[in-house]
Amino acid sequence: MRRPCLLAIESSCDETAAAVIADNGQILSSVIASQQELHAEFGGVVPEIASRAHVGRILPTIKSALTQAKVSPSDLSAVAVTSEPGLVGSLLVGLTAAKTLAMSLNIPLVTVNHIDAHIYACGLGRSGDVYPCVGFVVSGGHTNLYDCCSPTDLKMIGGTTDDAAGEAFDKAARILELGYPGGPAIEHAATNGSDTLNLPRAWLKGTNDFSFSGLKTALMRLVDGGEITSAEDAAASFQSALVNVLVRKTVAVAKKHRVNHVLLVGGVASNRFLRRRLIEASPVEVLIPDPVLCTDNAAMIAACGYYRMQNRGAGGLYIDVYPSL
């Protein structure tokens, strides 16, 4: 007799991840195989390298998750997998593995939206309902605001028109030669610097959207012109300018929509400066997952997948990936 366990697979970008969740919501295992070292020399994720690395890592990662959870494939009652959004090659590796398992074990296949799962991660371990809320996804690929009525009823109300916040951090770190990944590198340098540069803020008035391309270009021009004498001050100024826009836009949306919470998620949600500024400015409680649940992981896919299966049922083997939101 099968134990009611769900296996989840996440491969939307550069992290190969697998997790197992029990029917009571307990996360039995969560394994992440990072590709950080493969992309460091390029200062950002290279899609072809990422998808090739997933091919080699997907099966060992799944095996490790099952071993840590002390279950076998025959114990699984369903498989959940990220199908959107993300890098098309990376997504296909995870979906192919999930379809193969679902078909060979004759168990349901559940597809999960990566963004939905990030937001859902904020509610893990909480007894109360976090909805309605504003979901704020800040990562290397996304800077999006959502009006969230439930885990399956999310409406995007703002997004980036060019670089996402995490991408902007990576590019700024490359300009300042601070290393990769850029977010932690900028944050670390900024702790020893001061906000002394007059860097621009793109408000895009009348919208809930974001733009950081101009901020990145302004920093590059200062560097090229030899006007920056301290990389630490430049990092602090860049971080302050970017976070200033993130916080003010989110606070305005929270006030307008009269929600109970703001949910800050995604890799950039690990930034302590952003966390502190948003908590200080928000008119409502700000919920932030543990750092391990901020970056890409399969535990959030498992939890969201289990909820979706209970409320919407499973899909079929005909499902495809959808790289764009």
SETILO-610387 format. One line per 2 residues: number of its first residue (from 1); for each residue x, y negated, z of N, C-alpha, C. Coordinates in steps of 0.1 Angstrom, whole numbers, plus 5000, padded with zeros to 4 digits. Layout:
<kenus>
NUM> X/Y/Z/X/Y/Z/X/Y/Z; ...;
</kenus>
This chain:
<kenus>
1> 5009/5012/5000/5000/5000/5000/5009/4988/5000; 5006/4978/4991/5014/4966/4990/5012/4957/5001;
3> 5023/4951/5006/5022/4940/5015/5018/4927/5007; 5009/4919/5013/5004/4907/5006/5015/4896/5005;
5> 5025/4898/4996/5036/4889/4995/5036/4883/4981; 5040/4871/4979/5041/4864/4966/5056/4860/4964;
7> 5061/4863/4952/5074/4859/4948/5073/4847/4939; 5081/4837/4942/5081/4825/4934/5095/4822/4927;
9> 5094/4817/4915/5107/4814/4907/5106/4800/4903; 5118/4793/4905/5119/4779/4901/5132/4777/4893;
11> 5130/4772/4880/5142/4770/4872/5139/4758/4862; 5133/4747/4868/5129/4736/4859/5141/4727/4855;
13> 5152/4727/4862/5163/4719/4859/5176/4726/4860; 5184/4723/4871/5197/4730/4872/5198/4738/4884;
15> 5187/4741/4891/5188/4750/4903/5180/4763/4900; 5187/4774/4901/5180/4787/4900/5175/4791/4914;
17> 5162/4792/4916/5157/4795/4929/5146/4806/4929; 5146/4813/4940/5135/4823/4942/5132/4823/4957;
19> 5119/4826/4960/5114/4826/4974/5103/4836/4975; 5101/4841/4987/5090/4850/4990/5082/4845/5001;
21> 5068/4845/5000/5059/4840/5010/5049/4850/5014; 5046/4851/5027/5036/4861/5031/5022/4855/5030;
23> 5012/4863/5032/4998/4858/5030/4994/4848/5041; 5002/4847/5052/4998/4838/5063/5006/4824/5061;
25> 5012/4823/5049/5020/4811/5046/5034/4811/5051; 5038/4821/5058/5052/4821/5063/5062/4824/5052;
27> 5072/4815/5051/5082/4817/5041/5092/4827/5046; 5093/4839/5039/5101/4850/5043/5115/4848/5038;
29> 5117/4842/5027/5131/4839/5021/5130/4828/5011; 5142/4821/5010/5143/4810/5000/5158/4809/4996;
31> 5160/4813/4983/5174/4813/4978/5176/4803/4967; 5187/4796/4968/5190/4786/4957/5204/4788/4952;
33> 5205/4790/4939/5218/4791/4933/5221/4778/4926; 5230/4770/4931/5232/4756/4926/5242/4757/4914;
35> 5239/4747/4905/5248/4746/4893/5256/4733/4894; 5257/4727/4906/5263/4714/4907/5278/4714/4901;
37> 5285/4724/4904/5299/4725/4899/5300/4725/4884; 5290/4730/4877/5290/4731/4862/5288/4718/4856;
39> 5281/4709/4862/5277/4696/4856/5285/4684/4861; 5293/4687/4871/5301/4676/4878/5309/4668/4868;
41> 5316/4675/4859/5326/4668/4850/5318/4659/4840; 5305/4662/4838/5297/4654/4829/5290/4642/4835;
43> 5289/4643/4849/5282/4632/4856/5267/4633/4855; 5262/4644/4851/5248/4646/4850/5245/4660/4844;
45> 5232/4664/4844/5228/4677/4840/5229/4678/4824; 5236/4689/4819/5236/4692/4805/5226/4703/4802;
47> 5215/4700/4795/5205/4711/4794/5209/4724/4789; 5218/4725/4779/5223/4737/4773/5231/4745/4784;
49> 5239/4738/4791/5247/4745/4802/5237/4750/4812; 5227/4742/4816/5218/4746/4826/5210/4759/4822;
51> 5205/4759/4810/5197/4771/4806/5206/4784/4805; 5218/4782/4801/5227/4794/4800/5230/4799/4814;
53> 5232/4790/4823/5235/4794/4837/5223/4801/4843; 5211/4796/4840/5199/4803/4846/5199/4818/4841;
55> 5202/4820/4829/5202/4834/4823/5210/4843/4832; 5222/4839/4836/5231/4847/4843/5228/4848/4858;
57> 5220/4839/4863/5218/4838/4878/5204/4842/4882; 5194/4843/4872/5180/4845/4876/5178/4858/4883;
59> 5183/4869/4878/5181/4882/4884/5188/4884/4897; 5201/4880/4899/5207/4881/4912/5200/4872/4922;
61> 5194/4861/4918/5187/4852/4928/5174/4858/4932; 5167/4864/4923/5154/4871/4927/5158/4883/4936;
63> 5168/4891/4933/5171/4902/4941/5175/4898/4955; 5183/4887/4956/5187/4882/4969/5174/4877/4977;
65> 5165/4871/4971/5153/4866/4978/5145/4878/4983; 5143/4889/4975/5136/4901/4979/5144/4908/4991;
67> 5157/4908/4990/5165/4915/5000/5163/4907/5014; 5165/4894/5013/5163/4886/5025/5150/4887/5032;
69> 5139/4888/5023/5126/4889/5028/5122/4904/5033; 5131/4913/5030/5130/4927/5033/5117/4933/5027;
71> 5116/4930/5014/5105/4936/5006/5111/4941/4993; 5103/4950/4987/5107/4955/4974/5098/4950/4963;
73> 5101/4951/4950/5092/4947/4940/5078/4953/4941; 5077/4965/4945/5064/4972/4947/5056/4966/4958;
75> 5062/4958/4967/5054/4951/4977/5047/4939/4973; 5051/4933/4961/5046/4921/4957/5032/4922/4952;
77> 5024/4911/4955/5010/4911/4951/5008/4901/4940; 5018/4892/4938/5017/4882/4927/5030/4875/4925;
79> 5032/4869/4913/5044/4861/4910/5040/4847/4906; 5046/4837/4912/5044/4823/4908/5056/4818/4902;
81> 5055/4809/4892/5066/4803/4885/5063/4789/4881; 5074/4781/4880/5072/4767/4875/5071/4768/4860;
83> 5061/4761/4855/5059/4761/4840/5059/4747/4835; 5060/4737/4843/5060/4723/4839/5063/4714/4851;
85> 5068/4702/4848/5076/4698/4837/5090/4701/4840; 5099/4699/4830/5113/4702/4832/5120/4704/4819;
87> 5132/4709/4819/5140/4712/4807/5135/4725/4800; 5132/4724/4788/5125/4735/4781/5132/4748/4782;
89> 5145/4748/4780/5153/4760/4780/5153/4766/4794; 5155/4757/4804/5155/4762/4818/5142/4768/4822;
91> 5131/4761/4819/5118/4766/4822/5115/4780/4816; 5119/4782/4803/5117/4794/4796/5124/4806/4803;
93> 5135/4804/4809/5142/4815/4816/5134/4820/4827; 5129/4810/4836/5121/4814/4847/5108/4820/4843;
95> 5101/4815/4833/5088/4820/4829/5090/4834/4823; 5100/4836/4816/5103/4849/4810/5105/4860/4821;
97> 5113/4856/4831/5115/4866/4842/5102/4868/4850; 5094/4858/4852/5081/4860/4859/5071/4868/4851;
99> 5070/4866/4838/5061/4874/4830/5065/4888/4830; 5079/4891/4829/5083/4905/4829/5080/4912/4842;
101> 5082/4905/4853/5078/4911/4866/5063/4914/4867; 5055/4904/4863/5041/4905/4864/5036/4916/4855;
103> 5041/4918/4843/5036/4928/4834/5041/4942/4839; 5054/4943/4843/5059/4956/4847/5053/4961/4860;
105> 5049/4952/4869/5043/4956/4882/5028/4955/4882; 5022/4950/4871/5008/4949/4870/5002/4940/4881;
107> 5008/4929/4883/5003/4919/4893/5000/4906/4887; 4992/4897/4893/4989/4884/4887/5001/4875/4886;
109> 5000/4866/4876/5010/4856/4873/5003/4842/4876; 5010/4834/4884/5004/4821/4887/5014/4810/4883;
111> 5010/4801/4875/5019/4790/4871/5017/4778/4880; 5028/4771/4882/5028/4759/4891/5034/4747/4885;
113> 5028/4735/4887/5034/4723/4882/5044/4719/4893; 5057/4716/4888/5068/4713/4897/5065/4701/4906;
115> 5058/4691/4900/5055/4679/4908/5045/4682/4918; 5034/4689/4915/5024/4693/4925/5031/4700/4937;
117> 5040/4709/4934/5047/4717/4944/5055/4707/4953; 5062/4698/4948/5070/4688/4956/5061/4681/4966;
119> 5049/4676/4961/5040/4669/4970/5034/4679/4980; 5031/4691/4976/5025/4701/4985/5035/4704/4996;
121> 5048/4703/4994/5058/4707/5004/5057/4698/5016; 5051/4686/5015/5050/4677/5026/5040/4683/5037;
123> 5031/4691/5032/5021/4696/5042/5025/4709/5048; 5037/4715/5044/5041/4727/5050/5045/4726/5065;
125> 5039/4734/5073/5042/4733/5087/5033/4724/5095; 5024/4717/5088/5015/4707/5095/5002/4713/5097;
127> 4996/4711/5108/4982/4717/5111/4971/4708/5105; 4973/4695/5104/4963/4686/5099/4964/4685/5083;
129> 4953/4680/5078/4953/4677/5063/4959/4664/5060; 4968/4664/5050/4975/4652/5046/4968/4644/5035;
131> 4957/4649/5030/4950/4643/5019/4938/4635/5025; 4934/4623/5018/4940/4617/5006/4953/4610/5010;
133> 4961/4609/5000/4974/4603/5002/4980/4597/4989; 4991/4590/4990/4999/4586/4979/5011/4595/4978;
135> 5012/4602/4967/5024/4611/4965/5034/4603/4957; 5047/4602/4963/5057/4595/4956/5069/4604/4954;
137> 5070/4608/4941/5081/4618/4937/5093/4610/4931; 5104/4611/4938/5116/4604/4935/5127/4613/4933;
139> 5132/4616/4921/5142/4626/4918/5150/4622/4906; 5159/4631/4901/5167/4628/4890/5159/4627/4877;
141> 5148/4633/4876/5140/4632/4864/5127/4625/4865; 5123/4621/4878/5110/4615/4880/5110/4604/4890;
143> 5102/4594/4887/5099/4583/4897/5085/4580/4895; 5076/4588/4901/5062/4587/4898/5053/4586/4911;
145> 5043/4578/4910/5033/4576/4920/5020/4583/4917; 5014/4590/4927/5002/4598/4924/4992/4594/4935;
147> 4979/4594/4930/4968/4593/4939/4963/4607/4941; 4965/4612/4953/4962/4626/4956/4950/4628/4965;
149> 4940/4635/4959/4928/4638/4967/4929/4652/4973; 4936/4661/4967/4938/4674/4972/4950/4680/4965;
151> 4955/4692/4969/4967/4698/4963/4965/4701/4948; 4953/4701/4944/4950/4704/4929/4943/4692/4922;
153> 4942/4681/4929/4936/4669/4923/4945/4657/4925; 4954/4656/4915/4964/4645/4915/4963/4637/4903;
155> 4963/4624/4904/4963/4615/4893/4975/4606/4893; 4983/4606/4882/4994/4598/4882/4990/4583/4879;
157> 4995/4574/4888/4991/4560/4887/5003/4551/4884; 5015/4557/4883/5027/4549/4880/5038/4557/4878;
159> 5048/4553/4869/5059/4561/4866/5071/4552/4861; 5082/4559/4858/5093/4551/4852/5092/4550/4837;
161> 5096/4538/4832/5096/4535/4818/5109/4539/4811; 5119/4542/4819/5132/4545/4814/5139/4555/4823;
163> 5149/4550/4830/5157/4559/4839/5149/4562/4852; 5149/4575/4856/5144/4578/4869/5154/4573/4880;
165> 5149/4572/4892/5158/4567/4903/5170/4576/4905; 5169/4589/4905/5180/4598/4906/5190/4597/4895;
167> 5185/4595/4883/5193/4593/4871/5201/4580/4872; 5194/4570/4877/5201/4557/4878/5212/4558/4888;
169> 5210/4565/4899/5220/4567/4909/5232/4574/4902; 5229/4585/4895/5240/4592/4888/5248/4583/4879;
171> 5241/4575/4871/5248/4566/4862/5256/4555/4869; 5251/4550/4880/5258/4540/4887/5270/4546/4894;
173> 5269/4558/4899/5281/4565/4905/5292/4567/4894; 5287/4570/4882/5297/4572/4871/5304/4559/4868;
175> 5296/4549/4867/5302/4535/4864/5312/4531/4875; 5309/4534/4887/5318/4531/4898/5328/4541/4902;
177> 5328/4552/4894/5338/4563/4895/5337/4569/4910; 5325/4572/4915/5323/4577/4928/5320/4592/4929;
179> 5319/4598/4917/5316/4613/4917/5302/4617/4915; 5300/4630/4915/5287/4636/4912/5284/4646/4923;
181> 5271/4647/4927/5259/4640/4923/5259/4625/4928; 5253/4617/4920/5254/4603/4922/5247/4597/4934;
183> 5235/4603/4938/5228/4599/4949/5235/4599/4962; 5240/4611/4966/5248/4612/4978/5261/4603/4978;
185> 5267/4602/4966/5280/4595/4964/5277/4580/4967; 5266/4575/4961/5263/4560/4963/5259/4558/4977;
187> 5251/4567/4983/5247/4565/4997/5259/4565/5006; 5268/4574/5004/5280/4575/5013/5289/4562/5011;
189> 5291/4558/4999/5299/4546/4997/5292/4533/5003; 5279/4533/5002/5271/4521/5007/5272/4520/5022;
191> 5274/4530/5029/5275/4529/5044/5287/4521/5048; 5297/4519/5039/5309/4511/5042/5309/4498/5035;
193> 5298/4495/5028/5297/4483/5020/5286/4473/5025; 5285/4462/5018/5275/4452/5021/5268/4448/5008;
195> 5255/4444/5009/5247/4440/4998/5251/4425/4994; 5262/4424/4986/5267/4411/4983/5265/4407/4969;
197> 5261/4416/4960/5259/4413/4946/5245/4409/4943; 5243/4400/4934/5229/4395/4930/5225/4403/4919;
199> 5220/4416/4922/5216/4425/4911/5201/4423/4909; 5196/4425/4896/5182/4422/4893/5172/4433/4898;
201> 5160/4429/4900/5149/4438/4903/5138/4437/4892; 5135/4448/4886/5124/4448/4875/5111/4451/4882;
203> 5102/4441/4883/5090/4443/4890/5079/4448/4881; 5080/4445/4868/5069/4450/4859/5055/4446/4865;
205> 5053/4433/4867/5041/4428/4874/5029/4433/4867; 5019/4436/4875/5006/4441/4870/5005/4456/4868;
207> 5016/4463/4871/5017/4477/4869/5023/4484/4882; 5021/4497/4882/5028/4505/4893/5040/4512/4888;
209> 5045/4507/4876/5056/4514/4870/5070/4509/4874; 5080/4516/4871/5094/4513/4875/5103/4512/4863;
211> 5114/4504/4864/5124/4504/4853/5137/4501/4860; 5147/4509/4858/5161/4508/4864/5172/4506/4853;
213> 5168/4506/4841/5178/4505/4830/5185/4492/4831; 5178/4481/4833/5184/4468/4834/5193/4466/4846;
215> 5189/4473/4857/5198/4473/4869/5211/4480/4867; 5210/4491/4860/5222/4499/4856/5231/4490/4847;
217> 5225/4484/4837/5233/4476/4827/5239/4464/4834; 5232/4458/4844/5238/4446/4851/5251/4451/4859;
219> 5250/4462/4865/5261/4467/4872/5273/4470/4863; 5270/4476/4852/5281/4479/4842/5288/4467/4837;
221> 5280/4456/4834/5286/4444/4830/5295/4438/4840; 5291/4438/4853/5300/4433/4863/5313/4441/4864;
223> 5312/4454/4863/5324/4462/4863/5333/4459/4851; 5327/4459/4839/5334/4456/4827/5341/4442/4827;
225> 5334/4433/4834/5340/4419/4835/5350/4417/4846; 5352/4428/4853/5362/4427/4864/5357/4419/4876;
227> 5344/4418/4878/5339/4410/4888/5336/4418/4901; 5338/4431/4901/5336/4439/4913/5350/4442/4920;
229> 5351/4438/4932/5364/4441/4939/5362/4452/4949; 5350/4456/4952/5347/4466/4962/5336/4475/4957;
231> 5340/4488/4955/5330/4498/4951/5320/4500/4961; 5324/4499/4974/5314/4501/4985/5304/4490/4985;
233> 5308/4477/4983/5298/4467/4982/5289/4468/4970; 5295/4473/4959/5287/4475/4947/5277/4486/4949;
235> 5281/4497/4956/5271/4508/4959/5260/4503/4968; 5264/4495/4978/5254/4490/4987/5244/4481/4980;
237> 5249/4472/4971/5240/4463/4964/5231/4470/4955; 5237/4480/4948/5228/4488/4938/5218/4496/4946;
239> 5221/4502/4957/5212/4510/4964/5201/4501/4970; 5204/4489/4975/5195/4480/4981/5185/4475/4970;
241> 5190/4472/4958/5181/4467/4947/5171/4478/4943; 5176/4490/4941/5168/4501/4937/5157/4504/4947;
243> 5161/4506/4960/5152/4509/4971/5142/4498/4973; 5146/4486/4972/5137/4475/4974/5125/4476/4964;
245> 5127/4479/4952/5116/4481/4942/5108/4493/4946; 5114/4504/4949/5107/4517/4952/5098/4514/4964;
247> 5102/4508/4974/5095/4506/4987/5083/4496/4984; 5086/4484/4978/5075/4474/4976/5064/4480/4967;
249> 5067/4487/4957/5057/4492/4948/5049/4503/4955; 5055/4511/4963/5048/4522/4970/5039/4516/4981;
251> 5044/4506/4988/5036/4500/4999/5023/4493/4993; 5025/4487/4982/5014/4480/4975/5003/4490/4971;
253> 5007/4501/4966/4998/4512/4961/4991/4518/4974; 4998/4520/4984/4992/4526/4996/4981/4516/5002;
255> 4984/4504/5002/4974/4494/5007/4962/4493/4998; 4964/4494/4985/4953/4493/4975/4944/4505/4976;
257> 4949/4517/4977/4941/4529/4977/4936/4533/4991; 4941/4526/5001/4936/4529/5015/4937/4544/5018;
259> 4948/4549/5017/4951/4563/5020/4955/4565/5034; 4956/4578/5039/4960/4581/5052/4975/4583/5054;
261> 4981/4587/5043/4996/4590/5043/5002/4586/5030; 5015/4584/5031/5024/4584/5019/5033/4596/5020;
263> 5034/4604/5010/5042/4615/5009/5054/4613/5000; 5066/4612/5006/5079/4609/4999/5086/4622/4996;
265> 5087/4626/4984/5093/4639/4980/5103/4637/4968; 5110/4648/4966/5120/4648/4955/5134/4647/4961;
267> 5144/4649/4952/5158/4649/4957/5162/4636/4963; 5157/4624/4958/5161/4611/4963/5155/4609/4976;
269> 5144/4616/4980/5138/4615/4993/5148/4619/5004; 5159/4625/5001/5169/4628/5011/5178/4615/5014;
271> 5176/4605/5007/5184/4592/5009/5179/4586/5022; 5188/4585/5032/5184/4580/5045/5180/4565/5045;
273> 5186/4557/5036/5183/4543/5035/5169/4541/5030; 5165/4549/5019/5151/4549/5014/5141/4553/5024;
275> 5144/4564/5031/5135/4569/5042/5132/4558/5052; 5143/4552/5057/5141/4542/5068/5134/4530/5063;
277> 5137/4525/5051/5130/4513/5046/5115/4515/5043; 5112/4527/5038/5098/4530/5035/5090/4532/5048;
279> 5096/4539/5058/5089/4541/5071/5086/4527/5077; 5096/4518/5077/5095/4505/5083/5084/4497/5076;
281> 5083/4498/5063/5074/4489/5056/5060/4495/5053; 5058/4508/5054/5045/4514/5051/5034/4511/5061;
283> 5022/4508/5056/5011/4505/5065/5005/4518/5071; 5009/4530/5065/5004/4543/5070/5016/4552/5073;
285> 5013/4563/5079/5024/4573/5082/5030/4578/5069; 5043/4579/5069/5051/4584/5058/5056/4599/5062;
287> 5052/4608/5054/5056/4622/5056/5067/4626/5046; 5078/4632/5051/5089/4636/5043/5093/4650/5046;
289> 5094/4659/5036/5098/4673/5040/5112/4673/5045; 5116/4685/5051/5129/4687/5055/5138/4686/5043;
291> 5151/4681/5045/5160/4679/5033/5161/4691/5024; 5160/4703/5029/5161/4715/5020/5149/4717/5011;
293> 5138/4711/5015/5126/4711/5007/5124/4699/4998; 5133/4689/4999/5133/4677/4991/5139/4680/4977;
295> 5150/4687/4977/5156/4691/4964/5148/4703/4958; 5151/4706/4946/5144/4717/4939/5146/4730/4946;
297> 5135/4737/4949/5135/4750/4956/5123/4758/4952; 5123/4771/4955/5112/4780/4952/5102/4782/4963;
299> 5106/4777/4975/5097/4779/4987/5084/4770/4984; 5087/4758/4979/5075/4749/4976/5067/4755/4965;
301> 5073/4762/4955/5066/4768/4944/5057/4779/4949; 5063/4787/4959/5056/4798/4965/5044/4793/4973;
303> 5045/4783/4981/5034/4778/4989/5023/4772/4980; 5027/4764/4970/5017/4758/4961/5011/4769/4953;
305> 5019/4779/4948/5013/4790/4940/5003/4798/4948; 5006/4800/4960/4997/4808/4968/4983/4801/4970;
307> 4984/4788/4972/4972/4779/4973/4964/4780/4960; 4971/4778/4949/4965/4778/4936/4958/4791/4933;
309> 4964/4802/4937/4958/4815/4934/4946/4817/4942; 4946/4812/4955/4934/4813/4963/4922/4805/4958;
311> 4925/4793/4952/4915/4783/4949/4912/4783/4934; 4921/4787/4925/4919/4787/4911/4921/4800/4904;
313> 4926/4810/4911/4929/4822/4905/4942/4822/4897; 4946/4834/4891/4958/4835/4884/4956/4832/4869;
315> 4967/4831/4862/4966/4829/4847/4969/4842/4840; 4974/4841/4828/4977/4852/4820/4991/4852/4814;
317> 4995/4863/4807/5008/4863/4801/5010/4855/4789; 4999/4849/4784/5000/4840/4772/5005/4826/4776;
319> 5006/4823/4788/5010/4809/4793/5023/4805/4787; 5025/4792/4784/5037/4787/4778/5043/4777/4788;
321> 5055/4771/4785/5060/4760/4793/5056/4747/4787; 5056/4737/4795/5052/4723/4791/5062/4713/4797;
323> 5073/4710/4789/5084/4702/4795/5080/4688/4799; 5070/4682/4792/5066/4669/4795/5055/4669/4805;
325> 5053/4658/4813/5042/4656/4822/5029/4655/4814;
</kenus>
